[in-house]
Amino acid sequence: MTTVVLGVPERLEAALADLLGAGLDPQTPVALVQDGTTGSQATRVIRLDEVASIFDSSSAPAFPTLAVVGATVALQPSLTWFEERPMHGWRVLAPLTRGVADPLVDRLSAYGASVETVRTIAVEPPRTPHAMDRAVTGLVTGRYEWIGFTSANAVRAIRERIAAVGLDARAMAGLKVAAAGAEALAALRAWGIEPDLHASVDQSCKALLEEWPDYDPVIDPINRVLLPRADIATDTLSEGLVELGWEVDDVTAYRTVRAAPPPAAVREAIKGGAFDAVVFTSSSTVRNLVGIAGKPPAATLVACIGPATAKTAEEHGLRVDVVAPEPTVEHLVDALADLAAARSARPSQARARRRMT
């Protein structure tokens, strides 16, 4: 028979003592589980006759605890996958831009991390809508042969502008669509559009240019490309397309501005090294996090989605521990999990041990 008891330490100790007093074998195993189903879940296995000494010691549970009493506790070593995930117990900071929270947080959580997000960038419409209005009109009237998206925000901006004039994805009919990056690709597919071209390996503007065809007046009826992008976007893609013979309308679809600072407690946690790792998904998240919240200390592991982001982090005085082999959220988190699996303790534990010695 298995008995399960949940309670605050005082009541739990009394309940387990009652089981012992009722004649239950003193050698019966007891599993004490704290913070169950969370990233900080911890399990301790003792005997029933050790309960009194445990609750009287400095290592006594401080919060409501679940006690599992009985022979089934012997199965714990073979069922402890939850606490053996590579980032179990890790506290990870995820500075975010709009649109990347869910996949990043979900994947980190699947590896056992407790994730806290900080919005570093706010996305706002262009100061004047005229250029976007002309671009949408051009889409409908056949002004463009291609439209190239370099971010999920660009897809969202065009989608919202098309909807504002009473149209939907059918307004893109007959237009060739290109996507640079996993986020832009996912946003297009969520809109019901499968792009004609996207980088297959290195999902970047440079890689997209390598696959983009030259303009050929014989087979291309129109020589113009629309690039709806951020106000701070680089000219890599537009300049490359011009070299391929295309005429480019580089339109500001949205503006990126620095978000408001996070609460004081979060800022102190960042600067005080309370986070085991921070994951950066773009150069702007590096710049803006440092600007609104301060710089994480050297003890906090830094993971970057690609070389450009890593370079920005280093320019801001951060030591980069992980660079994703491919610039996607999945590869970024997987690389950090690999590093976590190779460590015997998470960084915050190592700091605590150093303080004790």
Kinemage of the C-alpha trace (Angstrom):
@kinemage 1
@onewidth
@group {chain A} dominant
@subgroup {mainchain}
@vectorlist {calphas} color= white
{ca met a 1} P 0.000 0.000 0.000
{ca thr a 2} L 1.168 3.516 -0.813
{ca thr a 3} L 0.205 6.545 1.257
{ca val a 4} L 0.509 10.090 -0.076
{ca val a 5} L 0.445 13.057 2.296
{ca leu a 6} L 0.633 16.750 1.338
{ca gly a 7} L 1.097 19.469 3.903
{ca val a 8} L 3.155 22.198 5.510
{ca pro a 9} L 6.159 20.877 7.497
{ca glu a 10} L 4.482 20.871 10.914
{ca arg a 11} L 1.379 18.964 9.807
{ca leu a 12} L 3.365 16.668 7.546
{ca glu a 13} L 5.726 15.674 10.346
{ca ala a 14} L 2.763 14.914 12.624
{ca ala a 15} L 1.014 12.834 9.966
{ca leu a 16} L 4.111 10.744 9.262
{ca ala a 17} L 4.667 10.271 13.018
{ca asp a 18} L 1.099 8.991 13.265
{ca leu a 19} L 1.838 6.394 10.575
{ca leu a 20} L 4.858 5.231 12.527
{ca gly a 21} L 2.862 5.150 15.750
{ca ala a 22} L 0.118 3.123 14.066
{ca gly a 23} L 2.575 0.305 13.493
{ca leu a 24} L 3.940 0.968 9.997
{ca asp a 25} L 7.387 -0.584 9.527
{ca pro a 26} L 10.069 1.980 10.529
{ca gln a 27} L 12.115 0.918 7.488
{ca thr a 28} L 9.329 1.984 5.063
{ca pro a 29} L 10.796 4.344 2.463
{ca val a 30} L 9.490 7.904 2.274
{ca ala a 31} L 10.019 10.279 -0.672
{ca leu a 32} L 9.781 13.961 0.214
{ca val a 33} L 9.045 16.054 -2.896
{ca gln a 34} L 9.252 19.842 -2.879
{ca asp a 35} L 8.172 22.204 -5.675
{ca gly a 36} L 6.654 19.285 -7.558
{ca thr a 37} L 6.277 19.604 -11.347
{ca thr a 38} L 8.337 22.818 -11.430
{ca gly a 39} L 11.850 23.450 -12.655
{ca ser a 40} L 13.096 23.402 -9.062
{ca gln a 41} L 11.480 20.097 -8.069
{ca ala a 42} L 13.648 18.217 -5.566
{ca thr a 43} L 13.154 14.734 -4.129
{ca arg a 44} L 14.728 13.263 -1.008
{ca val a 45} L 14.290 9.619 0.002
{ca ile a 46} L 14.487 8.666 3.704
{ca arg a 47} L 13.119 5.973 6.021
{ca leu a 48} L 10.001 6.504 8.085
{ca asp a 49} L 12.020 6.317 11.297
{ca glu a 50} L 14.232 9.190 10.054
{ca val a 51} L 11.353 11.631 9.724
{ca ala a 52} L 11.742 13.168 13.194
{ca ser a 53} L 15.464 13.812 12.784
{ca ile a 54} L 14.993 15.301 9.323
{ca phe a 55} L 12.279 17.705 10.432
{ca asp a 56} L 14.329 18.737 13.444
{ca ser a 57} L 17.434 19.487 11.352
{ca ser a 58} L 18.455 22.529 9.327
{ca ser a 59} L 17.631 20.609 6.147
{ca ala a 60} L 13.947 20.313 7.059
{ca pro a 61} L 11.483 21.251 4.295
{ca ala a 62} L 10.558 24.911 4.456
{ca phe a 63} L 7.475 24.818 2.239
{ca pro a 64} L 4.468 22.531 1.652
{ca thr a 65} L 5.854 19.122 0.740
{ca leu a 66} L 4.463 15.957 -0.779
{ca ala a 67} L 5.377 12.746 1.063
{ca val a 68} L 5.030 9.409 -0.718
{ca val a 69} L 5.172 6.514 1.757
{ca gly a 70} L 5.453 2.892 0.739
{ca ala a 71} L 7.232 0.311 -1.363
{ca thr a 72} L 6.594 2.232 -4.606
{ca val a 73} L 9.264 4.717 -3.499
{ca ala a 74} L 11.797 2.062 -4.511
{ca leu a 75} L 10.855 2.822 -8.132
{ca gln a 76} L 12.042 6.409 -7.798
{ca pro a 77} L 15.532 5.891 -9.306
{ca ser a 78} L 14.029 4.496 -12.510
{ca leu a 79} L 11.331 7.178 -12.753
{ca thr a 80} L 13.379 10.251 -11.978
{ca trp a 81} L 13.643 11.528 -15.573
{ca phe a 82} L 11.988 14.798 -14.583
{ca glu a 83} L 14.830 15.831 -12.308
{ca glu a 84} L 17.510 14.461 -14.629
{ca arg a 85} L 16.814 16.804 -17.526
{ca pro a 86} L 20.019 18.717 -18.366
{ca met a 87} L 18.764 22.125 -17.226
{ca his a 88} L 16.614 21.003 -14.322
{ca gly a 89} L 16.838 23.644 -11.619
{ca trp a 90} L 18.443 26.197 -13.936
{ca arg a 91} L 17.106 29.732 -13.889
{ca val a 92} L 17.403 31.115 -17.420
{ca leu a 93} L 16.839 34.665 -18.608
{ca ala a 94} L 15.346 35.126 -22.079
{ca pro a 95} L 15.504 38.701 -23.396
{ca leu a 96} L 12.819 38.803 -26.059
{ca thr a 97} L 11.746 40.546 -29.185
{ca arg a 98} L 8.133 40.321 -30.216
{ca gly a 99} L 7.207 36.925 -31.626
{ca val a 100} L 9.859 34.557 -30.257
{ca ala a 101} L 8.696 33.933 -26.700
{ca asp a 102} L 6.693 30.738 -27.114
{ca pro a 103} L 9.169 28.492 -28.982
{ca leu a 104} L 12.119 29.708 -26.914
{ca val a 105} L 10.386 29.327 -23.554
{ca asp a 106} L 8.817 25.999 -24.504
{ca arg a 107} L 12.116 24.456 -25.559
{ca leu a 108} L 14.015 25.714 -22.519
{ca ser a 109} L 11.240 24.422 -20.264
{ca ala a 110} L 11.341 21.029 -21.954
{ca tyr a 111} L 14.980 20.759 -20.874
{ca gly a 112} L 13.963 21.548 -17.286
{ca ala a 113} L 14.801 25.248 -17.025
{ca ser a 114} L 12.763 27.840 -15.167
{ca val a 115} L 12.523 30.656 -17.687
{ca glu a 116} L 12.000 34.338 -17.021
{ca thr a 117} L 11.440 36.652 -19.963
{ca val a 118} L 12.308 40.304 -20.322
{ca arg a 119} L 10.899 42.315 -23.194
{ca thr a 120} L 13.785 44.327 -24.621
{ca ile a 121} L 12.235 45.652 -27.806
{ca ala a 122} L 8.895 47.242 -28.536
{ca val a 123} L 7.574 47.212 -32.089
{ca glu a 124} L 5.748 50.292 -33.342
{ca pro a 125} L 4.211 51.275 -36.701
{ca pro a 126} L 6.116 53.569 -39.079
{ca arg a 127} L 5.867 57.248 -38.268
{ca thr a 128} L 3.852 57.762 -41.456
{ca pro a 129} L 1.840 55.017 -43.204
{ca his a 130} L 2.198 56.336 -46.752
{ca ala a 131} L 5.071 54.085 -47.857
{ca met a 132} L 3.327 50.979 -46.536
{ca asp a 133} L 0.073 52.003 -48.187
{ca arg a 134} L 1.854 52.364 -51.533
{ca ala a 135} L 3.536 49.001 -51.008
{ca val a 136} L 0.227 47.229 -50.355
{ca thr a 137} L -1.296 48.896 -53.388
{ca gly a 138} L 1.683 47.683 -55.405
{ca leu a 139} L 1.142 44.137 -54.197
{ca val a 140} L -2.433 44.167 -55.424
{ca thr a 141} L -1.772 45.921 -58.747
{ca gly a 142} L 1.152 43.727 -59.800
{ca arg a 143} L 4.025 46.139 -59.231
{ca tyr a 144} L 6.273 43.453 -57.722
{ca glu a 145} L 7.666 40.123 -58.848
{ca trp a 146} L 8.988 39.211 -55.371
{ca ile a 147} L 8.430 40.129 -51.748
{ca gly a 148} L 11.140 39.245 -49.232
{ca phe a 149} L 10.553 38.859 -45.507
{ca thr a 150} L 13.457 38.962 -43.053
{ca ser a 151} L 11.473 38.705 -39.803
{ca ala a 152} L 8.175 37.630 -38.325
{ca asn a 153} L 7.485 41.285 -37.529
{ca ala a 154} L 7.684 42.152 -41.224
{ca val a 155} L 5.179 39.417 -42.050
{ca arg a 156} L 2.908 40.679 -39.301
{ca ala a 157} L 3.149 44.290 -40.504
{ca ile a 158} L 2.184 43.409 -44.091
{ca arg a 159} L -0.565 41.082 -42.914
{ca glu a 160} L -2.073 43.767 -40.666
{ca arg a 161} L -1.851 46.410 -43.407
{ca ile a 162} L -3.520 44.110 -45.942
{ca ala a 163} L -6.271 43.319 -43.440
{ca ala a 164} L -6.770 47.038 -42.771
{ca val a 165} L -7.882 47.542 -46.387
{ca gly a 166} L -10.228 44.561 -46.274
{ca leu a 167} L -8.008 41.975 -47.961
{ca asp a 168} L -6.371 38.725 -46.875
{ca ala a 169} L -3.608 36.348 -48.009
{ca arg a 170} L -5.206 36.078 -51.457
{ca ala a 171} L -3.820 39.557 -52.165
{ca met a 172} L -0.414 37.819 -52.445
{ca ala a 173} L -1.590 35.588 -55.307
{ca gly a 174} L 0.863 35.519 -58.195
{ca leu a 175} L 3.623 37.062 -56.109
{ca lys a 176} L 6.812 35.145 -55.398
{ca val a 177} L 7.624 35.056 -51.677
{ca ala a 178} L 11.015 34.669 -49.987
{ca ala a 179} L 11.796 34.240 -46.296
{ca ala a 180} L 15.052 34.670 -44.391
{ca gly a 181} L 15.062 33.027 -40.996
{ca ala a 182} L 12.970 30.472 -39.184
{ca glu a 183} L 10.703 33.073 -37.581
{ca ala a 184} L 9.700 34.656 -40.887
{ca leu a 185} L 9.127 31.214 -42.364
{ca ala a 186} L 6.892 30.172 -39.461
{ca ala a 187} L 4.920 33.432 -39.608
{ca leu a 188} L 4.260 32.986 -43.330
{ca arg a 189} L 3.097 29.414 -42.853
{ca ala a 190} L 0.806 30.527 -40.036
{ca trp a 191} L -0.714 32.959 -42.545
{ca gly a 192} L -1.246 30.105 -44.990
{ca ile a 193} L 1.606 31.041 -47.328
{ca glu a 194} L 4.379 28.648 -48.323
{ca pro a 195} L 7.347 30.705 -49.556
{ca asp a 196} L 8.873 30.036 -52.937
{ca leu a 197} L 12.358 30.573 -51.569
{ca his a 198} L 14.003 30.330 -48.174
{ca ala a 199} L 17.510 29.611 -46.985
{ca ser a 200} L 17.766 25.861 -46.471
{ca val a 201} L 20.803 25.747 -44.176
{ca asp a 202} L 22.048 29.068 -42.793
{ca gln a 203} L 18.764 30.942 -42.424
{ca ser a 204} L 20.136 34.442 -42.924
{ca cys a 205} L 19.915 37.241 -45.482
{ca lys a 206} L 23.328 36.332 -46.848
{ca ala a 207} L 22.320 32.712 -47.338
{ca leu a 208} L 19.040 33.779 -48.942
{ca leu a 209} L 20.953 35.926 -51.437
{ca glu a 210} L 23.028 32.919 -52.468
{ca glu a 211} L 19.853 31.141 -53.548
{ca trp a 212} L 17.996 34.143 -54.990
{ca pro a 213} L 17.952 34.008 -58.806
{ca asp a 214} L 19.400 36.761 -60.974
{ca tyr a 215} L 16.925 39.002 -62.746
{ca asp a 216} L 16.323 37.663 -66.250
{ca pro a 217} L 14.263 39.957 -68.520
{ca val a 218} L 13.297 36.973 -70.647
{ca ile a 219} L 11.590 34.970 -67.874
{ca asp a 220} L 10.834 37.672 -65.284
{ca pro a 221} L 7.957 39.930 -66.398
{ca ile a 222} L 8.610 42.369 -63.560
{ca asn a 223} L 11.979 43.401 -62.161
{ca arg a 224} L 10.932 44.860 -58.812
{ca val a 225} L 11.237 43.403 -55.278
{ca leu a 226} L 9.473 44.633 -52.153
{ca leu a 227} L 11.398 44.386 -48.872
{ca pro a 228} L 9.229 45.364 -45.867
{ca arg a 229} L 11.668 45.639 -42.970
{ca ala a 230} L 12.584 47.298 -39.708
{ca asp a 231} L 13.847 50.850 -39.595
{ca ile a 232} L 17.206 49.578 -38.284
{ca ala a 233} L 17.658 46.732 -40.792
{ca thr a 234} L 20.992 46.364 -42.547
{ca asp a 235} L 21.368 46.803 -46.308
{ca thr a 236} L 22.831 43.343 -46.937
{ca leu a 237} L 19.781 41.949 -48.714
{ca ser a 238} L 18.777 45.052 -50.665
{ca glu a 239} L 22.308 45.721 -51.919
{ca gly a 240} L 22.731 42.082 -52.892
{ca leu a 241} L 19.475 42.077 -54.862
{ca val a 242} L 20.545 45.200 -56.767
{ca glu a 243} L 23.757 43.396 -57.727
{ca leu a 244} L 21.607 40.548 -59.054
{ca gly a 245} L 19.820 43.004 -61.342
{ca trp a 246} L 16.646 43.627 -59.344
{ca glu a 247} L 15.101 46.979 -58.469
{ca val a 248} L 14.284 47.121 -54.775
{ca asp a 249} L 11.656 49.017 -52.803
{ca asp a 250} L 13.065 48.949 -49.276
{ca val a 251} L 10.102 50.004 -47.131
{ca thr a 252} L 10.012 50.619 -43.383
{ca ala a 253} L 7.252 48.276 -42.206
{ca tyr a 254} L 7.830 48.802 -38.485
{ca arg a 255} L 10.077 50.591 -36.037
{ca thr a 256} L 11.951 48.953 -33.188
{ca val a 257} L 12.365 50.944 -29.994
{ca arg a 258} L 13.889 50.052 -26.657
{ca ala a 259} L 11.387 48.621 -24.204
{ca ala a 260} L 10.814 49.994 -20.719
{ca pro a 261} L 13.133 48.661 -17.981
{ca pro a 262} L 11.982 45.526 -16.140
{ca pro a 263} L 11.045 45.700 -12.434
{ca ala a 264} L 13.815 46.505 -9.969
{ca ala a 265} L 13.843 42.951 -8.597
{ca val a 266} L 14.579 41.574 -12.057
{ca arg a 267} L 17.342 44.112 -12.664
{ca glu a 268} L 18.968 43.191 -9.363
{ca ala a 269} L 18.705 39.480 -10.185
{ca ile a 270} L 20.401 40.037 -13.536
{ca lys a 271} L 23.274 42.111 -12.170
{ca gly a 272} L 23.588 39.939 -9.052
{ca gly a 273} L 24.100 36.704 -10.962
{ca ala a 274} L 20.841 35.036 -9.922
{ca phe a 275} L 20.415 33.619 -13.428
{ca asp a 276} L 22.403 30.570 -14.477
{ca ala a 277} L 22.259 31.529 -18.151
{ca val a 278} L 20.975 34.187 -20.531
{ca val a 279} L 20.024 33.422 -24.142
{ca phe a 280} L 20.256 36.114 -26.810
{ca thr a 281} L 18.311 35.708 -30.059
{ca ser a 282} L 19.595 38.856 -31.795
{ca ser a 283} L 22.138 41.639 -31.469
{ca ser a 284} L 19.390 44.071 -30.520
{ca thr a 285} L 18.418 41.936 -27.515
{ca val a 286} L 22.021 42.213 -26.286
{ca arg a 287} L 22.202 45.976 -26.695
{ca asn a 288} L 18.798 46.635 -25.226
{ca leu a 289} L 19.087 44.263 -22.258
{ca val a 290} L 22.337 45.902 -21.191
{ca gly a 291} L 20.718 49.294 -21.724
{ca ile a 292} L 17.542 48.707 -19.719
{ca ala a 293} L 18.659 46.194 -17.098
{ca gly a 294} L 22.438 46.109 -16.831
{ca lys a 295} L 25.075 43.549 -17.742
{ca pro a 296} L 24.983 39.984 -16.400
{ca pro a 297} L 28.134 39.048 -14.419
{ca ala a 298} L 30.807 36.715 -15.733
{ca ala a 299} L 29.388 33.766 -13.780
{ca thr a 300} L 26.179 33.822 -15.880
{ca leu a 301} L 26.508 31.688 -18.996
{ca val a 302} L 25.838 33.538 -22.244
{ca ala a 303} L 24.301 31.741 -25.242
{ca cys a 304} L 23.930 33.466 -28.629
{ca ile a 305} L 21.939 32.479 -31.697
{ca gly a 306} L 24.741 33.227 -34.157
{ca pro a 307} L 28.155 34.817 -34.755
{ca ala a 308} L 26.786 38.344 -35.254
{ca thr a 309} L 24.929 38.217 -31.948
{ca ala a 310} L 27.997 36.751 -30.242
{ca lys a 311} L 30.147 39.570 -31.592
{ca thr a 312} L 27.727 42.157 -30.196
{ca ala a 313} L 27.754 40.414 -26.821
{ca glu a 314} L 31.550 40.476 -26.729
{ca glu a 315} L 31.555 44.155 -27.700
{ca his a 316} L 29.417 44.775 -24.618
{ca gly a 317} L 31.927 43.010 -22.380
{ca leu a 318} L 30.208 39.635 -22.132
{ca arg a 319} L 31.989 36.298 -22.365
{ca val a 320} L 30.128 34.089 -24.848
{ca asp a 321} L 29.906 30.446 -23.795
{ca val a 322} L 27.593 29.045 -26.477
{ca val a 323} L 27.005 29.921 -30.136
{ca ala a 324} L 24.293 27.973 -31.948
{ca pro a 325} L 25.635 25.907 -34.875
{ca glu a 326} L 22.684 27.204 -36.927
{ca pro a 327} L 20.814 30.458 -36.242
{ca thr a 328} L 17.554 28.997 -34.940
{ca val a 329} L 15.925 28.916 -31.524
{ca glu a 330} L 16.029 25.109 -31.557
{ca his a 331} L 19.780 24.919 -32.184
{ca leu a 332} L 20.428 27.687 -29.651
{ca val a 333} L 18.603 25.917 -26.819
{ca asp a 334} L 19.972 22.496 -27.768
{ca ala a 335} L 23.535 23.830 -27.646
{ca leu a 336} L 22.965 25.332 -24.196
{ca ala a 337} L 21.413 22.059 -23.006
{ca asp a 338} L 24.494 20.170 -24.233
{ca leu a 339} L 26.708 22.461 -22.162
{ca ala a 340} L 24.435 22.029 -19.141
{ca ala a 341} L 24.561 18.240 -19.485
{ca ala a 342} L 28.362 18.347 -19.430
{ca arg a 343} L 28.427 20.272 -16.154
{ca ser a 344} L 28.240 18.634 -12.749
{ca ala a 345} L 26.466 21.652 -11.237
{ca arg a 346} L 24.690 24.691 -12.537
{ca pro a 347} L 26.553 28.019 -12.231
{ca ser a 348} L 24.493 29.280 -9.278
{ca gln a 349} L 25.305 26.114 -7.320
{ca ala a 350} L 28.996 26.541 -8.035
{ca arg a 351} L 28.841 30.147 -6.804
{ca ala a 352} L 27.096 29.053 -3.611
{ca arg a 353} L 29.762 26.423 -2.939
{ca arg a 354} L 32.536 28.973 -3.447
{ca arg a 355} L 30.869 31.329 -0.962
{ca met a 356} L 30.651 28.535 1.613
{ca thr a 357} L 34.345 27.789 1.308
